[in-house]
C-alpha cells in the first residue's frame, strides 16, 4: 500500500502518524496530498466547528511554498513553528509570567554552577545572562512578548526563539486547559520537516496535546530522520512508535526515490539504516570517492625500546602536531582541489551562471574563499565571530543591506533595495525598474522622472559601474554624493558613533573599546575591493556554483561535487572517524552521517566525493564497502 493510502487510512481511524521519507521521495508532495484529502473529506466538519487545519513548517520559504501549492485555501493555516507556538501561548499572560520565572530561575542556577568552576580572568569577566529574583520584578512587566528577534531580555519580558519552544512545552505540560483550547481550534496538525523540530516541541505535541485529546486531534509528522543536521532537532520519533505497548503514533514509510540515478540510490542505501529506497527512473549516473595521499605522511611516535606505537588519550600519537600537519598540506589540498575541478570540467560539468552542477563545502568560510568573497567574510568574522552568518550571509547588517539588499523574513522575498540590484536592472536594460529604484530610494530624481534626466542618469550609472572596480568606500561615497540612495539612519548612527571619540573622549573603558571595534570594522569594510561585494552578491543570488552542505537540504542538482575537509568544525563533524567507525562521540558520529547523507542525496546523476582530509586504511576500506572498490580512487587515478 502506498504511503498516501496508509495516511488516509490512519486519518479515517483517527490515528496519529509519522511519515519517514528518504531524500527525493516526494515528501512535500505527499504532505500536499494529505492536506487536499483533509480539505475534501473533512471540510463540512471543520467549517461547522469553526476550525482550521494547521500545517507547521520549519522556515518561511517552506511556508510560502505550501501556501502557494494550496492556492491560499482558507481552511488551512500554514505557519512556522515559532509562529504557531507563540499564537498558542501568548494570550495566557498570567501563566506565561509564572513559567518565565521558573525558566529564568533554572537558567540562572545553571549559570551559577558554571560560574563556580571558573577562576582568574574568566571569573572576573563573567556576566549573567539571567537575573535573580525575577518573580519580584515580573509584575512590573506589562506583558511577555516575542517579536521574531534573536534577542532576549527577561526583565522586560522579551523572549528569544529558543525560549518559545521551551516555554511552550512548560505551558502545554502544566495547563491542560491550554491543550484543550488548541484541540478545539485545530483538529488536524501536520508538521513538515519534523526531524528539525525541537525535542521540547515534539514532547509538547505528543506527550501533552495528543495524549490528553486522542479522540479529538490528529497529528501527522513528515520528515526524514537521516536529514537531521542540527543539534536542536528531535531527529527521529522512534520512541513513540517502535514499542507496540507504548506506541503513540503509527509509522508510515515512503521508500521511493524520484530524484537520483540508481547508482546514487544504491550508495544511499548502503549507509542508510531505516529505509531501503527504490529508484523510480532510468537515469544513468555514477558515484566516485576520491581521496588524497600526502607525502610525507604524519609519522606515528614509536617506543624506541619495544618498537610499539605510542598512544595519547586512546589514539595514536604523532611526531608532527595536527596544526603543523594541516599547514603543511594546505597548498597540496588546494592543488588537488583544482585538479579535480579541471577534470570535471573536461568531463562536461558546468559551473557557469545558474549552474545545473554544484560544489558543496562544509564551512561558510571555505565557500567564501572559493567564491572569492573571503575578505568580506573575514571582516565580518573578525567583528561578529559566531554571528557572521546572521550578520553577513543572512544580510541583517545595515552595511551589507545597503549594497546587496536583503530577504524579507515574513515573505521570504528578495528586497531589491541594494546598489547591486540597481546595477542588475541597468545591465539588463530594465529601465523602468531603474527609474522606479531611483525615485523610491534616492533623491536624484526628487520623486519624479523627466526625460531631460535620461543622459544624466546614463552618465551617473555608467560611472557607478566603473567605480565598482575600486574600493567599497569609492562606491559608497559616489552613491551618496550623487544621491542615488539616501543613506540609511542606521549607517548614519554608526558613523556618528565611531566619530564620537574624536569629538567627546570618554573614560568609560568598555564603551571606548566597543566604539573602537565598530570603527575598525567600518574602516576595514570600506577599504575592501568592491569586487568582494560583487562576488558575494552573485553567491546569495544563487549565481555561484558553491554552497554549504547545510544550505542545500531540499535542493537537487544534476551533478554534485562534495568536498570533505576536517580542518574546520572538527568539534561538530569528523568524516575520517565516521568513515573508519572510530568516533567516540555518538552525537557527532550521527551528525556527520546525516550531513553526508544530505550532501550525497542532492545528486540526480553523478556524485563525486573529494576527501581532502587524511583518510586512513580503515576509512578507505569502509568507503569501498559503500561505493564499491572500482569507485574509490586516489586523486592520481581519478585525473589520469
Secondary structure as UniProt FT lines:
FT   HELIX           3..12
FT   TURN            13..14
FT   STRAND          17..21
FT   TURN            23..24
FT   HELIX           27..48
FT   TURN            49..50
FT   STRAND          53..57
FT   HELIX           60..69
FT   TURN            70..72
FT   TURN            74..75
FT   STRAND          76..80
FT   HELIX           81..89
FT   TURN            90..91
FT   HELIX           93..116
FT   HELIX           120..125
FT   TURN            132..133
FT   HELIX           134..137
FT   HELIX           138..140
FT   HELIX           154..156
FT   HELIX           161..174
FT   HELIX           176..185
FT   STRAND          188..192
FT   HELIX           194..196
FT   HELIX           199..203
FT   HELIX           204..210
FT   HELIX           211..212
FT   TURN            214..216
FT   STRAND          218..223
FT   HELIX           225..227
FT   TURN            231..232
FT   HELIX           238..240
FT   TURN            244..246
FT   STRAND          250..254
FT   STRAND          256..257
FT   HELIX           262..271
FT   STRAND          278..279
FT   STRAND          286..291
FT   TURN            304..306
FT   STRAND          311..312
FT   TURN            313..314
FT   STRAND          315..316
FT   HELIX           322..346
FT   TURN            347..348
FT   STRAND          357..361
FT   HELIX           364..370
FT   TURN            371..372
FT   HELIX           374..384
FT   HELIX           385..387
FT   HELIX           389..393
FT   HELIX           398..404
FT   STRAND          406..407
FT   TURN            409..411
FT   STRAND          414..415
FT   HELIX           419..427
FT   TURN            428..429
FT   HELIX           431..441
FT   TURN            446..447
FT   HELIX           451..453
FT   HELIX           454..467
FT   TURN            468..469
FT   HELIX           472..481
FT   TURN            482..483
FT   HELIX           489..503
FT   HELIX           509..526
FT   HELIX           531..540
FT   TURN            541..542
FT   STRAND          546..548
FT   HELIX           550..552
FT   TURN            553..554
FT   STRAND          557..564
FT   TURN            566..567
FT   TURN            570..572
FT   HELIX           575..579
FT   TURN            580..581
FT   HELIX           586..600
FT   TURN            601..602
FT   STRAND          603..611
FT   HELIX           617..627
FT   HELIX           629..631
FT   STRAND          632..634
FT   HELIX           635..639
//
